[in-house]
Amino acid sequence: MAFVKILKNAAFFKRFQVQRRRRRQCKTDYQARRTMVRQDKCKYGARKHRLVVRFTNTKCIVQVVYSTLIGDKCIAAANSTELSQFGIPMGHKNYAAAYATGLLVARRCLKTLGLDEKFKGKEKIDGEEYHVESEGEDDEEGPRPFKCILDVGLKRTCEGARMWGALKGAADGGLHVPHNTKNFPGYKAPEDKSGEAEYDAEVHKDKIFGGDIKEYMEMLEEEDATKYEAHFAKYIANNIAADDVEGMYKAAHDKIRANPDRPAKKAKTVTHTRKGNNITDSTGKGHKRSVKLTLKMRRKKVEIKIAAAQKKMLEAAEEE
């Protein structure tokens, strides 16, 4: 009986359950994910697409994904650091950058699916509420809009948050993302139940084109020039003043609509040369990599070691 394994140990009787790894890391809200991913059985494997919006300390990442049994598959992705090629070299995590990234991923996704000519989105950006034509049965005109559900992860969905900029950009870009204006900048809730809500599209438009950045730049430039030079060093280095911010974002939106493709990476033409165990490349860097020995070489190596050991033993015997 001394070697019987205890099956019902102290952990067996505890009610506490450890959260899943990605929940412990504050990366995934599994309750929300189950709701977004679950599909009716009668749909026979139809995909449910999600517009995933995430923010890091330096950039905004937007993806269009769908889930499978072996993991999520990505159709299109964009991050705000790519905006540099469209004329926005800095400020990659503000509201205006989030909007531009959402617009970029929408145009890129529709182009991948061959729907970019059918759904051009809202070309005149004025902050007004916009939805692509409502869902319905396929008709003679063509397919239905491409539908995505917004996935915000564990981010707080407070009014005016940057994630709504990415959603608005994707919606204006031609994706069908169900939403309303309740959380957009410029929305004013009714004072009582019988009242009506108000939505000022001009306030939202101002945020989309970096109006808040422009105001802050002007205020700092007048009140504290030292702080202005420190906070907006990259703007100054790129010769972008407060009055140039709106034009910068307008030009970027036009470039994204013209060609949303990611530029091809240049092929690296680096050659390597080996001399024994030393390898050097055409850039001048060098490193060591041992040459793989053949069977004959290994056996020869063993014979040399045995001969050396025998010689050592003979010398020791002669000294005695």
Buried (B, 14 or more C-beta within 10 A) or exposed (E): EEEEEEEEEEEEEEEEEEEEEBBEEEEBBEEEBEEBBEBEEEEEEEEBBBBBBBBEEEBBBBBBBBBEEEEEEEBBBBBBBBBEBBBBBBBBBBBBBBBBBBBBBBBBBBBBBEBBEBBBBBEEBEBBBBBBEEEEEEEEEEEBBBBBBBBBBEBEEEEBBBBBBBBBBBBBBBBBBEBEBEBBBBBEEEEEEEEEEEBBBEBBBBBBBBBBBBEBBBEBBEEEEEEBEEBBEEBBEBEBEBEBBBEBBBBBBEBBBEEBEEEEEEEEEEEEEEEEEEBBEEEEEEEEEEEEEEEEEEEEEEEEEEEEEEEEEEEEEEEE
